[in-house]
Amino acid sequence: MTKFQKFKIFIMTILIASLVCGMNFVMCRQAYSSDAVRVKNFYKLENNSLDMVMIGASTTFTNYSAPLAFKEFGYTSYSLGTNGAPMGLAKSMLIEVLKTQNPKVIIIDINGILYDDKFESKEGSLRAWIDNMPYSQNKIKTIQELVPEDDRLSYYVPFLKYHSNWAKFKDNVNASIDELTHHDDIHLSSMGIQGTAQITPQKSPIPIKTHTQERPMYRLSGLHLKELLDYCQNHGLKNILFTNMPRYYSKKMIPERERNNAAKALIHQYGYEYIDMDDYVDEIGLNPQTDFYNQNHLNIYGQKKLTMYLGKRLNEKYHLSDTQHDEKIIQRYQQEVTAYEKIYKWADEQIRLGKKRRYNYKEVKEIIEKQEI
């Protein structure tokens, strides 16, 4: 083979690789997804700009509000969570955080230990994280560890999965151009705010604080929790805090409490602190008749109470608000506070009108643009 032939093969390889990367960027779009906004905009944040990061599943952003914490306590934080994130994703999220941030504390919510083995490889839950993170050794390893071998190709080449987006090719191209030309912009919905404006009164919730019995965790989620703990210990990570977000329990949810107790015991064996919010419901001031939109998630009223409790507790222990941030960071968080207040006002109005309204990226964007404070 001549040098010229080798050169042509090299050029063709580069062109094909560029085409594949370009198609992935254009076609891999999860429409109106707060998960996508939450993950992609994390990578736009200034390095070492976060005092606290919370990673996990939906409870990280429905139960805690980073803008409210900034308003009340003056520290910067971010909920890097995705809907239904299985326990296996926590290590991958942690690795991504440590690439660009050096927070005083990283909170890992262990909601994922409640998911069974089948859920640990649930495609929709995995893609909410994997498809929105940039290519890296960590992304490849995450795919290899969590995705069945026969399904991995469409994770490496996502546009094979998002072929239905061809019908919206022009819109996707325009969105891609906008993302490239405004790459450094942090829009008002950068926090990926998401939730449900609703009150679901809990009927006869079971007191759970004294229920200390343990039940073995599911095989895969328990294994992934242990792998995560090994990773934290082997890398000498001291600023890790584990938490379990509050629920109101019925009889059928007792196994969840018992698996949580087993996870708590394992975490303590590794020497890490664990805040079980189920034990602090009274201190938080949560009301089962007004503060939940289902048994597992807080509405805006409960979110506000938990953020005030957790924010105060974290600030007192880790002195989060002592950091001196650049004016650009402060200004961005002040914009986030304005966005949060608009969404809170809108959700409060919907609840008072007796409506039940979910709000994702599309609704949040409209609320921010139209709502007056």
C-alpha contacts under 8 A as a table, 3 or more apart, distances in Angstrom:
res1	aa1	res2	aa2	distance
1	M	5	Q	6.22
1	M	6	K	6.80
2	T	5	Q	5.19
2	T	6	K	6.35
3	K	6	K	5.06
3	K	7	F	6.08
4	F	7	F	4.94
4	F	8	K	6.22
5	Q	8	K	5.07
5	Q	9	I	6.28
6	K	9	I	5.12
6	K	10	F	6.15
7	F	10	F	4.99
7	F	11	I	6.19
8	K	11	I	5.09
8	K	12	M	6.09
9	I	12	M	5.08
9	I	13	T	6.06
10	F	13	T	5.12
10	F	14	I	6.28
11	I	14	I	5.11
11	I	15	L	6.17
12	M	15	L	5.03
12	M	16	I	6.07
13	T	16	I	5.21
13	T	17	A	6.06
14	I	17	A	5.15
14	I	18	S	6.03
15	L	18	S	5.07
15	L	19	L	6.06
16	I	19	L	5.01
16	I	20	V	6.16
17	A	20	V	5.17
17	A	21	C	6.17
18	S	21	C	5.12
18	S	22	G	5.96
19	L	22	G	5.03
19	L	23	M	6.05
20	V	23	M	5.16
20	V	24	N	6.12
20	V	157	V	7.42
21	C	24	N	5.10
21	C	25	F	6.23
22	G	25	F	5.14
22	G	26	V	6.23
23	M	26	V	5.12
23	M	27	M	5.74
23	M	28	C	7.85
23	M	159	F	6.48
24	N	27	M	5.39
24	N	28	C	5.40
24	N	157	V	6.56
24	N	158	P	5.82
24	N	159	F	5.09
25	F	28	C	5.77
25	F	29	R	7.98
25	F	176	S	7.10
26	V	29	R	7.21
26	V	169	F	7.98
26	V	172	N	5.73
26	V	173	V	5.82
26	V	175	A	7.95
26	V	176	S	5.72
27	M	158	P	7.92
27	M	159	F	5.46
27	M	162	Y	6.29
27	M	163	H	7.45
27	M	165	N	6.10
27	M	166	W	7.34
27	M	169	F	7.38
27	M	172	N	6.44
28	C	131	D	7.35
28	C	158	P	6.07
28	C	159	F	5.63
28	C	162	Y	5.98
28	C	165	N	7.99
29	R	162	Y	7.58
29	R	165	N	7.73
29	R	172	N	7.33
30	Q	33	S	5.67
30	Q	36	A	6.69
32	Y	360	N	6.84
32	Y	361	Y	5.20
32	Y	362	K	5.23
33	S	36	A	5.33
33	S	37	V	6.61
33	S	360	N	6.62
33	S	361	Y	5.64
33	S	362	K	7.77
34	S	37	V	4.99
34	S	38	R	5.93
34	S	192	G	4.68
34	S	193	I	6.69
34	S	194	Q	6.52
34	S	360	N	5.72
34	S	361	Y	4.73
35	D	38	R	5.04
35	D	39	V	6.14
35	D	81	G	7.54
35	D	82	T	5.39
35	D	83	N	7.01
35	D	128	A	6.06
35	D	129	W	7.53
35	D	192	G	6.48
36	A	39	V	5.31
36	A	40	K	5.87
36	A	128	A	6.72
36	A	129	W	7.76
36	A	132	N	5.89
36	A	192	G	7.90
37	V	40	K	5.41
37	V	41	N	5.77
37	V	189	S	7.69
37	V	190	S	6.24
37	V	191	M	7.42
37	V	192	G	5.38
37	V	361	Y	7.61
38	R	41	N	5.67
38	R	42	F	6.33
38	R	79	S	7.84
38	R	80	L	6.58
38	R	81	G	7.56
38	R	82	T	7.92
38	R	190	S	6.30
38	R	191	M	5.67
38	R	192	G	4.45
39	V	42	F	5.31
39	V	43	Y	7.25
39	V	80	L	6.50
39	V	81	G	7.77
39	V	129	W	7.03
39	V	132	N	6.19
39	V	133	M	6.81
40	K	43	Y	5.71
40	K	44	K	7.24
40	K	132	N	6.03
40	K	133	M	6.71
41	N	44	K	4.99
41	N	45	L	6.83
41	N	186	I	7.01
41	N	190	S	5.94
41	N	191	M	7.83
42	F	45	L	5.57
42	F	80	L	7.38
44	K	183	H	7.24
44	K	184	D	6.05
44	K	185	D	7.58
44	K	186	I	7.09
45	L	49	S	7.06
45	L	186	I	7.87
46	E	49	S	5.50
46	E	329	I	7.96
47	N	100	T	5.08
47	N	101	Q	5.62
48	N	100	T	6.26
48	N	101	Q	4.28
48	N	102	N	5.33
48	N	103	P	7.00
49	S	76	T	7.31
49	S	101	Q	6.79
49	S	103	P	7.96
49	S	325	H	7.18
49	S	329	I	7.31
50	L	53	V	6.84
50	L	75	Y	7.98
50	L	76	T	5.16
50	L	77	S	5.36
50	L	78	Y	7.17
50	L	101	Q	6.55
50	L	102	N	7.23
50	L	103	P	5.55
51	D	75	Y	6.19
51	D	76	T	5.23
51	D	77	S	5.74
51	D	102	N	7.63
51	D	103	P	4.51
51	D	104	K	5.46
51	D	105	V	6.99
51	D	320	L	5.75
51	D	321	S	7.77
51	D	323	T	7.50
52	M	75	Y	7.87
52	M	76	T	6.52
52	M	77	S	4.58
52	M	78	Y	6.71
52	M	103	P	5.11
52	M	104	K	6.06
52	M	105	V	5.20
52	M	106	I	5.75
52	M	107	I	7.55
52	M	320	L	7.49
53	V	77	S	5.41
53	V	78	Y	4.99
53	V	79	S	6.07
53	V	80	L	6.97
53	V	97	V	7.86
53	V	103	P	6.78
53	V	105	V	6.88
53	V	106	I	4.96
53	V	107	I	6.17
54	M	60	T	6.43
54	M	77	S	7.65
54	M	78	Y	6.23
54	M	79	S	4.81
54	M	80	L	5.95
54	M	81	G	7.37
54	M	106	I	5.87
54	M	107	I	4.56
54	M	108	I	5.93
54	M	109	D	7.29
55	I	60	T	6.55
55	I	79	S	6.01
55	I	80	L	4.86
55	I	81	G	5.07
55	I	90	A	6.86
55	I	93	M	6.80
55	I	94	L	7.40
55	I	106	I	7.68
55	I	107	I	6.28
55	I	108	I	5.13
55	I	109	D	6.28
56	G	59	T	7.44
56	G	60	T	6.05
56	G	80	L	6.96
56	G	81	G	4.70
56	G	82	T	6.81
56	G	85	A	6.24
56	G	87	M	7.80
56	G	89	L	7.90
56	G	90	A	6.18
56	G	108	I	6.06
56	G	109	D	5.15
56	G	110	I	6.78
56	G	111	N	7.09
56	G	112	G	7.31
57	A	60	T	5.96
57	A	81	G	4.97
57	A	82	T	5.02
57	A	83	N	5.27
57	A	84	G	5.31
57	A	85	A	4.58
57	A	86	P	7.29
57	A	109	D	7.38
57	A	111	N	6.55
57	A	112	G	6.88
58	S	61	F	5.83
58	S	62	T	6.18
58	S	81	G	6.21
58	S	82	T	5.71
58	S	83	N	4.62
58	S	84	G	6.25
58	S	85	A	7.47
59	T	62	T	5.13
59	T	63	N	5.33
59	T	64	Y	7.56
59	T	109	D	7.88
59	T	111	N	7.58
59	T	245	M	6.66
59	T	296	N	7.85
59	T	297	H	6.32
60	T	63	N	5.91
60	T	64	Y	5.92
60	T	79	S	5.76
60	T	80	L	7.54
60	T	81	G	5.90
60	T	109	D	7.03
61	F	64	Y	5.29
61	F	65	S	6.47
61	F	79	S	5.70
61	F	81	G	6.81
61	F	193	I	6.89
61	F	194	Q	7.08
62	T	65	S	7.52
62	T	193	I	7.86
62	T	194	Q	6.57
62	T	195	G	5.71
62	T	297	H	6.49
62	T	298	L	6.27
62	T	299	N	7.07
62	T	300	I	7.92
62	T	303	Q	6.68
63	N	245	M	7.53
63	N	297	H	6.58
63	N	298	L	5.37
63	N	299	N	7.41
63	N	302	G	7.07
63	N	303	Q	4.53
63	N	304	K	7.96
63	N	306	L	6.76
63	N	307	T	7.42
64	Y	79	S	7.81
64	Y	303	Q	5.51
64	Y	304	K	7.39
64	Y	306	L	6.61
64	Y	307	T	5.21
65	S	68	L	5.36
65	S	69	A	6.30
65	S	303	Q	6.84
65	S	304	K	7.28
65	S	307	T	6.14
66	A	69	A	5.06
66	A	70	F	6.28
66	A	76	T	7.08
66	A	77	S	5.37
66	A	78	Y	5.78
66	A	79	S	7.06
66	A	191	M	7.81
67	P	70	F	5.12
67	P	71	K	6.23
67	P	77	S	7.98
67	P	333	Y	6.52
67	P	334	Q	7.79
67	P	336	E	5.57
67	P	337	V	4.84
67	P	340	Y	6.44
68	L	71	K	4.98
68	L	72	E	6.13
68	L	304	K	7.56
68	L	307	T	7.25
68	L	337	V	6.38
68	L	340	Y	7.29
69	A	72	E	5.28
69	A	73	F	5.60
69	A	74	G	6.86
69	A	75	Y	6.79
69	A	76	T	7.61
69	A	77	S	7.73
69	A	307	T	6.38
69	A	308	M	7.04
69	A	311	G	5.95
70	F	73	F	5.41
70	F	74	G	4.36
70	F	75	Y	4.99
70	F	76	T	5.76
70	F	77	S	7.58
70	F	333	Y	7.08
70	F	337	V	7.63
71	K	74	G	5.87
71	K	334	Q	7.65
71	K	337	V	6.54
72	E	308	M	7.68
73	F	311	G	6.92
73	F	312	K	7.18
73	F	315	N	7.32
73	F	321	S	6.54
74	G	321	S	5.22
75	Y	315	N	7.99
75	Y	320	L	5.55
75	Y	321	S	4.44
75	Y	322	D	7.83
75	Y	323	T	7.53
76	T	320	L	7.96
76	T	321	S	7.85
76	T	333	Y	7.57
78	Y	191	M	7.20
79	S	191	M	7.44
80	L	93	M	7.58
81	G	85	A	7.22
82	T	85	A	5.51
82	T	125	S	7.57
82	T	128	A	6.24
82	T	129	W	6.48
83	N	125	S	6.48
83	N	128	A	7.25
84	G	112	G	7.58
84	G	125	S	5.35
85	A	88	G	7.97
85	A	89	L	6.39
85	A	90	A	7.92
85	A	112	G	6.39
85	A	125	S	5.55
85	A	126	L	6.81
85	A	129	W	7.80
86	P	89	L	5.84
86	P	90	A	7.59
86	P	111	N	7.98
86	P	112	G	4.56
86	P	113	I	7.36
86	P	115	Y	6.58
86	P	119	F	6.95
86	P	120	E	5.23
86	P	121	S	7.90
86	P	125	S	7.21
86	P	126	L	7.67
86	P	221	S	7.32
87	M	90	A	5.63
87	M	110	I	6.96
87	M	111	N	7.54
87	M	112	G	4.21
87	M	113	I	5.78
87	M	115	Y	7.81
87	M	120	E	7.12
87	M	221	S	5.38
87	M	224	H	6.02
87	M	225	L	6.42
88	G	91	K	6.72
88	G	92	S	7.76
88	G	112	G	7.87
88	G	120	E	6.73
88	G	146	L	6.97
88	G	221	S	6.62
88	G	224	H	5.13
88	G	225	L	7.36
89	L	92	S	5.24
89	L	93	M	6.22
89	L	126	L	7.67
89	L	129	W	7.94
89	L	142	T	7.57
90	A	93	M	5.12
90	A	94	L	6.12
90	A	108	I	7.38
90	A	228	L	7.25
91	K	94	L	5.00
91	K	95	I	6.21
91	K	228	L	5.48
91	K	231	Y	7.75
92	S	95	I	5.25
92	S	96	E	6.44
92	S	138	N	6.68
92	S	139	K	7.63
92	S	142	T	6.41
93	M	96	E	5.17
93	M	97	V	6.28
94	L	97	V	5.11
94	L	98	L	6.34
95	I	98	L	5.26
95	I	99	K	6.49
95	I	138	N	7.47
96	E	99	K	5.29
96	E	100	T	7.35
96	E	138	N	7.85
97	V	100	T	6.03
97	V	101	Q	5.67
97	V	102	N	7.98
98	L	101	Q	5.28
98	L	102	N	6.39
103	P	106	I	6.57
104	K	239	N	6.30
104	K	318	Y	6.70
104	K	320	L	6.87
105	V	239	N	4.75
105	V	240	I	5.91
105	V	241	L	6.89
105	V	318	Y	7.35
106	I	239	N	6.12
106	I	240	I	5.01
106	I	241	L	6.07
107	I	240	I	6.04
107	I	241	L	4.75
107	I	242	F	5.53
107	I	243	T	6.85
108	I	240	I	7.31
108	I	241	L	6.24
108	I	242	F	4.79
108	I	243	T	6.22
109	D	112	G	7.81
109	D	242	F	5.77
109	D	243	T	4.79
109	D	244	N	5.61
109	D	245	M	7.21
110	I	113	I	5.86
110	I	242	F	7.00
110	I	243	T	6.35
110	I	244	N	5.82
111	N	114	L	5.91
111	N	115	Y	7.94
111	N	244	N	6.45
111	N	245	M	7.47
112	G	115	Y	5.59
112	G	221	S	6.84
113	I	116	D	7.80
113	I	217	M	6.76
113	I	218	Y	7.15
113	I	221	S	5.06
113	I	222	G	6.40
113	I	225	L	7.49
113	I	259	R	7.41
113	I	260	N	7.35
113	I	263	A	7.58
114	L	217	M	7.67
114	L	218	Y	7.57
114	L	221	S	7.66
114	L	256	E	6.20
114	L	259	R	7.07
114	L	260	N	7.64
115	Y	118	K	7.95
115	Y	119	F	5.70
115	Y	120	E	6.69
115	Y	218	Y	7.35
115	Y	221	S	6.84
116	D	119	F	5.37
116	D	120	E	6.57
116	D	218	Y	5.60
116	D	219	R	7.81
116	D	220	L	7.43
116	D	221	S	7.03
117	D	120	E	5.24
117	D	121	S	7.39
117	D	218	Y	6.50
117	D	219	R	6.64
117	D	220	L	5.45
117	D	221	S	6.91
118	K	121	S	5.93
118	K	122	K	6.57
119	F	122	K	4.78
120	E	146	L	7.49
120	E	220	L	6.98
120	E	221	S	6.90
121	S	125	S	7.88
121	S	126	L	6.86
121	S	146	L	6.10
121	S	147	V	6.12
121	S	148	P	7.55
122	K	125	S	5.62
122	K	126	L	6.27
123	E	126	L	5.20
123	E	127	R	6.02
124	G	127	R	5.26
124	G	128	A	6.30
125	S	128	A	5.46
125	S	129	W	7.30
126	L	129	W	5.71
126	L	130	I	6.00
127	R	130	I	4.90
127	R	131	D	5.03
127	R	132	N	7.51
127	R	155	Y	7.92
128	A	131	D	6.26
128	A	132	N	6.67
129	W	132	N	5.57
129	W	133	M	6.45
130	I	133	M	5.48
130	I	139	K	6.75
130	I	142	T	7.78
130	I	143	I	7.67
130	I	155	Y	7.62
131	D	134	P	7.96
131	D	155	Y	6.95
131	D	158	P	7.00
133	M	139	K	7.21
134	P	139	K	7.34
135	Y	138	N	7.94
135	Y	139	K	5.87
135	Y	140	I	7.40
136	S	139	K	5.15
136	S	140	I	6.44
137	Q	140	I	5.19
137	Q	141	K	6.12
138	N	141	K	5.06
138	N	142	T	5.99
139	K	142	T	5.04
139	K	143	I	6.30
140	I	143	I	5.23
140	I	144	Q	6.25
140	I	156	Y	7.72
141	K	144	Q	4.97
141	K	145	E	6.03
142	T	145	E	5.18
142	T	146	L	6.03
142	T	147	V	7.87
143	I	146	L	5.45
143	I	147	V	5.22
143	I	152	R	6.69
143	I	155	Y	7.15
144	Q	147	V	5.98
144	Q	148	P	7.76
144	Q	149	E	7.38
144	Q	152	R	7.52
147	V	151	D	6.53
147	V	152	R	6.06
148	P	151	D	5.53
148	P	152	R	6.56
149	E	152	R	5.49
150	D	153	L	7.51
151	D	154	S	6.53
151	D	155	Y	7.51
152	R	155	Y	5.24
152	R	156	Y	6.47
153	L	156	Y	5.16
153	L	157	V	6.02
153	L	158	P	7.96
154	S	157	V	4.82
154	S	158	P	4.85
154	S	159	F	7.21
154	S	160	L	5.44
154	S	161	K	5.67
155	Y	158	P	5.08
155	Y	161	K	7.92
157	V	160	L	6.09
157	V	161	K	7.96
158	P	161	K	5.35
158	P	162	Y	6.50
159	F	162	Y	4.78
159	F	163	H	5.91
160	L	163	H	5.72
162	Y	165	N	5.62
162	Y	166	W	7.99
163	H	166	W	5.79
164	S	167	A	6.28
165	N	168	K	5.21
165	N	169	F	6.23
165	N	172	N	7.74
166	W	169	F	4.78
168	K	171	D	5.33
168	K	172	N	6.11
169	F	172	N	5.03
169	F	173	V	6.13
170	K	173	V	5.09
170	K	174	N	6.27
171	D	174	N	5.14
171	D	175	A	6.11
172	N	175	A	4.99
172	N	176	S	6.03
173	V	176	S	5.01
173	V	177	I	6.18
174	N	177	I	5.11
174	N	178	D	6.15
175	A	178	D	5.04
175	A	179	E	6.10
176	S	179	E	5.01
176	S	180	L	6.20
177	I	180	L	5.14
177	I	181	T	6.05
178	D	181	T	5.22
178	D	182	H	5.83
178	D	183	H	7.91
179	E	182	H	5.28
179	E	183	H	5.36
180	L	183	H	5.02
182	H	185	D	5.26
186	I	190	S	5.98
186	I	332	R	7.54
187	H	190	S	5.33
188	L	191	M	7.70
188	L	335	Q	6.37
188	L	336	E	5.81
188	L	339	A	6.19
188	L	368	I	7.58
189	S	192	G	5.70
189	S	193	I	6.71
189	S	336	E	7.47
189	S	339	A	7.23
189	S	361	Y	7.40
189	S	364	V	7.00
189	S	365	K	6.53
189	S	368	I	7.97
190	S	193	I	7.83
190	S	336	E	7.88
191	M	336	E	7.59
192	G	361	Y	6.68
193	I	360	N	7.11
193	I	361	Y	7.17
193	I	364	V	7.10
194	Q	358	R	7.81
194	Q	359	Y	5.57
194	Q	360	N	5.01
194	Q	361	Y	7.04
194	Q	364	V	7.60
195	G	299	N	7.13
195	G	358	R	5.89
195	G	359	Y	5.56
195	G	360	N	6.96
196	T	293	Y	6.65
196	T	299	N	6.52
196	T	347	A	7.93
196	T	356	K	7.03
196	T	357	R	5.59
196	T	358	R	4.13
196	T	359	Y	5.95
197	A	293	Y	7.36
197	A	299	N	6.51
197	A	300	I	7.28
197	A	347	A	5.02
197	A	348	D	7.20
197	A	350	Q	6.36
197	A	351	I	5.86
197	A	355	K	7.53
197	A	356	K	5.61
197	A	357	R	5.03
197	A	358	R	6.11
197	A	359	Y	7.60
198	Q	292	F	7.70
198	Q	293	Y	5.18
198	Q	299	N	6.64
198	Q	350	Q	7.80
198	Q	351	I	5.59
198	Q	354	G	7.94
198	Q	355	K	6.98
198	Q	356	K	4.93
198	Q	357	R	6.74
199	I	289	Q	7.53
199	I	290	T	5.76
199	I	291	D	6.70
199	I	292	F	5.83
199	I	293	Y	4.83
199	I	294	N	7.75
199	I	299	N	7.04
199	I	351	I	7.06
200	T	289	Q	6.91
200	T	290	T	7.11
200	T	292	F	5.92
200	T	293	Y	4.91
200	T	294	N	5.75
201	P	288	P	6.02
201	P	289	Q	4.05
201	P	290	T	6.18
201	P	292	F	7.21
201	P	293	Y	8.00
202	Q	205	P	6.20
202	Q	248	Y	7.09
202	Q	288	P	5.49
202	Q	289	Q	5.77
202	Q	295	Q	7.23
204	S	250	S	7.61
205	P	248	Y	5.69
205	P	249	Y	5.35
205	P	250	S	5.66
205	P	288	P	7.74
206	I	248	Y	7.23
206	I	249	Y	5.41
206	I	250	S	5.84
206	I	251	K	7.25
207	P	210	T	7.53
207	P	249	Y	7.59
208	I	211	H	5.20
208	I	249	Y	7.26
208	I	257	R	7.79
208	I	278	D	7.35
208	I	279	D	7.94
209	K	212	T	7.65
209	K	278	D	6.58
209	K	279	D	5.32
211	H	257	R	7.81
211	H	258	E	7.90
212	T	258	E	7.10
212	T	261	N	6.49
213	Q	258	E	5.71
213	Q	261	N	6.97
214	E	257	R	7.98
214	E	258	E	4.40
214	E	259	R	6.07
214	E	260	N	7.70
214	E	261	N	5.34
214	E	262	A	5.14
215	R	255	P	6.87
215	R	258	E	4.84
215	R	259	R	4.95
215	R	261	N	7.49
215	R	262	A	6.18
216	P	258	E	7.87
216	P	259	R	5.95
216	P	262	A	6.36
217	M	221	S	6.94
217	M	222	G	5.24
217	M	259	R	5.15
217	M	260	N	7.92
217	M	262	A	6.75
217	M	263	A	7.24
218	Y	221	S	5.59
218	Y	222	G	5.68
219	R	222	G	5.35
219	R	223	L	6.07
220	L	223	L	4.96
220	L	224	H	6.06
221	S	224	H	5.04
221	S	225	L	6.13
222	G	225	L	5.14
222	G	226	K	6.34
222	G	263	A	7.61
223	L	226	K	5.16
223	L	227	E	6.22
224	H	227	E	4.94
224	H	228	L	6.10
225	L	228	L	5.03
225	L	229	L	6.23
225	L	263	A	7.97
226	K	229	L	5.04
226	K	230	D	6.11
226	K	266	L	7.87
227	E	230	D	5.03
227	E	231	Y	6.14
228	L	231	Y	5.04
228	L	232	C	6.27
229	L	232	C	5.10
229	L	233	Q	6.11
229	L	267	I	7.36
229	L	270	Y	7.01
230	D	233	Q	5.11
230	D	234	N	5.85
231	Y	234	N	5.18
231	Y	235	H	6.07
232	C	235	H	5.36
232	C	236	G	6.16
232	C	237	L	5.13
232	C	238	K	7.92
232	C	240	I	7.83
233	Q	236	G	5.09
233	Q	237	L	6.14
233	Q	270	Y	7.59
234	N	237	L	7.83
237	L	240	I	6.51
240	I	272	Y	7.04
240	I	273	E	7.70
241	L	272	Y	6.58
241	L	273	E	5.45
241	L	274	Y	6.09
241	L	275	I	7.72
242	F	267	I	7.89
242	F	272	Y	7.36
242	F	273	E	6.22
242	F	274	Y	4.61
242	F	275	I	6.31
243	T	274	Y	5.37
243	T	275	I	4.67
243	T	276	D	5.59
243	T	277	M	7.08
244	N	260	N	7.82
244	N	274	Y	7.90
244	N	275	I	6.53
244	N	276	D	4.89
244	N	277	M	5.71
244	N	278	D	7.36
245	M	276	D	6.87
245	M	277	M	5.23
245	M	278	D	6.87
246	P	276	D	7.65
246	P	277	M	4.97
246	P	278	D	4.68
246	P	281	V	7.10
246	P	296	N	7.13
246	P	297	H	7.88
247	R	278	D	6.59
247	R	295	Q	5.58
247	R	296	N	4.96
247	R	297	H	7.11
248	Y	288	P	6.89
248	Y	295	Q	5.35
248	Y	296	N	7.09
249	Y	252	K	7.82
249	Y	253	M	5.59
249	Y	254	I	6.89
249	Y	295	Q	7.09
250	S	253	M	5.36
250	S	254	I	7.00
251	K	254	I	5.53
252	K	255	P	7.15
253	M	256	E	5.35
253	M	257	R	6.87
254	I	257	R	5.16
254	I	258	E	6.37
255	P	258	E	4.98
255	P	259	R	6.14
256	E	259	R	5.21
256	E	260	N	6.10
257	R	260	N	4.98
257	R	261	N	6.21
258	E	261	N	4.97
258	E	262	A	6.43
259	R	262	A	5.05
259	R	263	A	6.29
260	N	263	A	5.03
260	N	264	K	6.09
261	N	264	K	4.96
261	N	265	A	6.26
262	A	265	A	5.18
262	A	266	L	6.39
263	A	266	L	5.14
263	A	267	I	6.19
264	K	267	I	5.16
264	K	268	H	6.22
264	K	274	Y	6.74
265	A	268	H	5.18
265	A	269	Q	6.27
266	L	269	Q	5.02
266	L	270	Y	6.67
267	I	270	Y	5.31
267	I	271	G	6.62
267	I	272	Y	5.77
267	I	273	E	7.44
267	I	274	Y	7.13
268	H	271	G	4.90
268	H	272	Y	5.48
268	H	273	E	6.68
268	H	274	Y	7.30
269	Q	272	Y	7.66
276	D	279	D	5.67
276	D	280	Y	7.30
277	M	280	Y	5.07
277	M	281	V	6.43
278	D	281	V	5.71
280	Y	283	E	5.14
280	Y	284	I	6.04
281	V	284	I	5.16
281	V	285	G	6.09
281	V	286	L	5.59
282	D	285	G	4.91
282	D	286	L	6.39
283	E	286	L	7.99
283	E	309	Y	7.80
284	I	305	K	6.06
284	I	306	L	5.85
284	I	309	Y	5.68
285	G	305	K	6.74
286	L	291	D	6.23
286	L	302	G	6.21
286	L	305	K	7.01
286	L	306	L	7.91
287	N	290	T	5.57
287	N	291	D	5.52
287	N	302	G	7.86
288	P	291	D	5.94
288	P	292	F	6.51
289	Q	292	F	7.38
290	T	301	Y	7.52
290	T	302	G	7.84
291	D	298	L	5.80
291	D	299	N	5.64
291	D	300	I	7.39
291	D	301	Y	5.34
291	D	302	G	4.31
291	D	303	Q	7.80
292	F	295	Q	6.59
292	F	296	N	7.66
292	F	297	H	5.83
292	F	298	L	4.17
292	F	299	N	4.97
292	F	301	Y	7.97
292	F	302	G	6.37
293	Y	297	H	6.02
293	Y	298	L	5.79
293	Y	299	N	5.23
294	N	297	H	5.52
294	N	298	L	7.22
298	L	301	Y	7.41
298	L	302	G	4.99
298	L	303	Q	5.61
299	N	302	G	5.35
299	N	303	Q	5.91
300	I	303	Q	4.90
300	I	304	K	6.07
300	I	344	Y	6.64
300	I	347	A	7.33
300	I	348	D	7.74
301	Y	304	K	5.30
301	Y	305	K	6.52
302	G	305	K	5.11
302	G	306	L	6.15
303	Q	306	L	5.24
303	Q	307	T	5.99
304	K	307	T	5.21
304	K	308	M	6.17
305	K	308	M	5.24
305	K	309	Y	6.28
306	L	309	Y	5.08
306	L	310	L	5.92
307	T	310	L	5.22
307	T	311	G	5.49
308	M	311	G	5.26
308	M	312	K	6.07
309	Y	312	K	5.46
309	Y	313	R	6.26
310	L	313	R	5.04
310	L	314	L	6.00
311	G	314	L	5.25
311	G	315	N	5.96
312	K	315	N	5.19
312	K	316	E	6.13
313	R	316	E	5.40
313	R	317	K	6.41
314	L	317	K	5.26
314	L	318	Y	5.73
314	L	319	H	7.34
314	L	320	L	7.20
315	N	318	Y	5.40
315	N	319	H	4.74
315	N	320	L	5.02
315	N	321	S	6.54
316	E	319	H	5.59
316	E	320	L	7.89
319	H	322	D	5.71
320	L	323	T	6.52
325	H	329	I	6.35
325	H	330	I	6.62
326	D	329	I	5.42
326	D	330	I	6.46
327	E	330	I	5.02
327	E	331	Q	6.00
328	K	331	Q	5.17
328	K	332	R	6.23
329	I	332	R	5.15
329	I	333	Y	6.33
330	I	333	Y	5.23
330	I	334	Q	6.19
331	Q	334	Q	5.03
331	Q	335	Q	6.36
332	R	335	Q	5.10
332	R	336	E	6.38
333	Y	336	E	4.79
333	Y	337	V	6.20
334	Q	337	V	5.00
334	Q	338	T	6.46
335	Q	338	T	5.10
335	Q	339	A	6.33
336	E	339	A	4.96
336	E	340	Y	6.07
337	V	340	Y	5.01
337	V	341	E	6.15
338	T	341	E	5.19
338	T	342	K	6.34
339	A	342	K	5.22
339	A	343	I	6.33
339	A	368	I	5.81
340	Y	343	I	5.14
340	Y	344	Y	6.03
341	E	344	Y	5.01
341	E	345	K	6.10
341	E	373	I	6.84
342	K	345	K	5.21
342	K	346	W	6.21
342	K	367	I	6.94
342	K	368	I	6.22
342	K	371	Q	5.81
342	K	372	E	6.56
342	K	373	I	5.64
343	I	346	W	5.04
343	I	347	A	6.02
343	I	364	V	7.08
343	I	367	I	6.43
343	I	368	I	7.00
343	I	371	Q	7.82
344	Y	347	A	5.17
344	Y	348	D	6.00
345	K	348	D	5.16
345	K	349	E	6.22
345	K	373	I	7.15
346	W	349	E	5.16
346	W	350	Q	6.30
346	W	367	I	7.30
346	W	371	Q	7.18
347	A	350	Q	5.06
347	A	351	I	6.22
347	A	357	R	7.93
348	D	351	I	5.21
348	D	352	R	6.16
349	E	352	R	5.15
349	E	353	L	6.19
350	Q	353	L	5.11
350	Q	354	G	6.42
350	Q	355	K	5.27
350	Q	356	K	7.04
350	Q	357	R	7.10
351	I	354	G	5.04
351	I	355	K	5.55
351	I	356	K	6.82
352	R	355	K	7.52
359	Y	362	K	7.56
359	Y	363	E	5.24
359	Y	364	V	6.10
360	N	363	E	5.49
360	N	364	V	5.94
361	Y	364	V	5.04
361	Y	365	K	6.01
362	K	365	K	5.28
362	K	366	E	6.45
363	E	366	E	5.14
363	E	367	I	6.09
364	V	367	I	5.02
364	V	368	I	6.12
365	K	368	I	5.29
365	K	369	E	6.29
366	E	369	E	5.16
366	E	370	K	6.11
367	I	370	K	5.30
367	I	371	Q	5.26
368	I	371	Q	5.73
